[in-house]
């Protein structure tokens, strides 16, 4: 295929692909200043363009917790019809982190996701391990400073606080859904970290 690159042509014509007449005749013509037109003596092929309806009727089924487009497939018998606007709103809320589920009447609503006990435990274990890793990274440097008699008094105090901190964190029960993790001890202005 040959592309039009003449800069004297209008912007909407530049980059349009030239094709053989037989290919143009087999395509539909879109009557707008972009698309499949040629520069001069454009061949206008008159043929019907059938608009495609999109989501004219959207249904929700509480049993499957799913949406159905009547243009694509037949929704289950016990489905309820919802507006396109509400369907779009639900999908935006789902994208924002909410979960779509049926209310008591079977109508779809977006609600905040509730974590299971297993998920909370996994999150707590991960947070616990991250705190221990962060503290240990600081402890290693401070221990080295102490070993070579380069540690200041604030650094020695921070080392002790970090070691006590790791003991406290190791003892945290990660199955407790209301667990409160302690903050990592901070270094003073003249400490190594």
C-alpha positions, 0 to 999 in steps of 0.5 A, a space after each residue: 500500500 502507498 501512503 500519501 505524504 504530500 504536505 500540501 494536502 489537507 491534514 485529514 488526507 495526509 497518511 491516508 492509504 491509497 488502495 486499488 479501486 476494487 478494494 475501495 468498492 468492497 469497503 464501506 464509505 464513511 462520509 467524514 473528513 477522515 477515513 478511507 477517502 482518496 485525494 482527488 476524484 474520490 470514488 464514493 461507493 454508496 452502500 448501507 451502513 448499519 449502526 451497531 447498538 451497544 448495550 441497549 439492554 443490560 441485565 444483572 443476575 444475583 445468582 451468578 453475580 454477573 451482567 448480561 448484554 441482551 445483544 450478545 446472549 440471552 440473560 437468565 430468566 431471573 435477571 433484572 434489567 439495569 440502566 447503562 448508566 448504573 452499569 457504568 457506575 458500578 464498573 467504575 466503583 469496582 475499578 476503585 476497589 469496591 465489590 459488586 454483589 446483590 443486595 437483599 432484593 437481588 439488585 446489584 450494589 458496590 460495597 467495600 470488600 471485607 477481608 477474610 481472616 486468612 487474608 488479614 493473617 497473610 497481610 499481618 505476616 507480611 507486615 511483621 516480616 517487613 518490619 523485622 527486615 527493616 530493623 535488621 538492616 539498621 541493626 547490622 550497620 549499627 553493630 558494625 559501628 559498635 564493633 569498631 568503636 565508631 558508634 556514638 551514644 545515640 547510635 548505641 541507644 538506637 541499636 538497643 531500641 531496634 533490638 528490643 523492637 525486633 523482639 516485640 515484633 516477633 511476639 506479635 500474634 498475626 492472627 489478631 485482626 486488630 493487631 497494632 504494629 509498633 513504629 520502627 525506632 527513629 535515629 537521632 540527628 547525629 546517629 549513623 542512620 
